[in-house]
Amino acid sequence: MRIYVTGGNGFIGFRFIKHALHQGHTVCASIRGKMDINIYGLSQVSRENKMTIAGCDIREYGDVLRSISSFDPDLLKVTLLNL
């Protein structure tokens, strides 16, 4: 399954991503800024798994729509951390 996760660099989002990858899913994690990519080792996890990272400001509807549309997820997981 293809899963899109907002707040991928947050406490809950990151743990959800690790679980989904362990289950064999493909994940796209949106993060607020590329500077946050190393929080919790997110960049390392993306290099080792079927994962992409999308820099996206969830306050900007157009950014979110483009990011989600380009990944074409089967499931959208939204975490409300880092708002």
C-alpha positions in Angstrom: 0.0 0.0 0.0 1.1 3.6 -0.7 0.8 5.7 2.4 1.2 9.5 2.6 2.0 10.8 6.1 1.9 14.5 7.1 4.1 15.4 10.0 6.6 12.7 9.1 9.3 14.3 11.3 7.0 14.4 14.3 7.0 12.0 17.2 3.9 10.1 16.2 4.4 10.5 12.4 7.9 9.1 12.5 6.9 6.0 14.5 4.0 5.4 12.2 6.3 5.6 9.2 8.7 3.1 10.7 5.8 0.7 11.5 4.4 1.0 7.9 7.8 0.4 6.3 8.4 -2.6 8.5 5.0 -3.9 7.2 6.3 -3.5 3.7 4.4 -0.4 2.6 5.7 2.4 0.5 5.6 5.8 2.3 5.9 9.4 1.4 6.5 11.6 4.4 5.8 15.3 4.2 7.9 17.5 6.5 7.7 21.2 7.1 11.2 22.0 5.9 14.2 20.1 4.5 16.2 21.3 7.6 14.0 19.0 9.7 15.0 15.9 7.7 17.4 14.6 10.3 15.0 14.6 13.2 14.6 11.0 14.5 16.9 9.9 11.7 14.3 10.3 9.0 16.9 10.7 6.2 18.6 7.4 7.2 15.2 5.6 7.2 14.4 7.0 3.7 17.7 5.8 2.3 17.2 2.3 3.6 13.5 1.8 2.7 10.8 2.4 0.1 10.3 6.0 1.2 10.3 9.5 -0.2 10.3 12.8 1.6 8.3 15.8 0.4 9.0 19.2 1.8 5.6 20.7 2.2 3.9 23.5 4.3 0.5 22.1 5.3 -0.7 25.6 5.8 -0.5 26.1 2.0 -3.3 24.2 0.3 -1.7 24.2 -3.1 1.5 22.7 -1.8 -0.3 19.9 0.0 -2.5 19.1 -3.0 0.5 19.0 -5.4 2.5 16.8 -3.0 -0.3 14.3 -2.4 -1.2 14.2 -6.1 2.3 13.5 -7.2 2.6 10.5 -4.8 -0.9 9.1 -5.5 -1.4 7.4 -2.1 -3.8 4.6 -1.2 -4.0 6.0 2.3 -3.5 9.5 3.8 -2.4 9.5 7.4 -2.5 13.0 9.0 -0.7 13.8 12.2 -1.4 17.1 13.9 2.1 17.6 15.4 4.4 20.4 14.3 1.5 22.8 13.5 
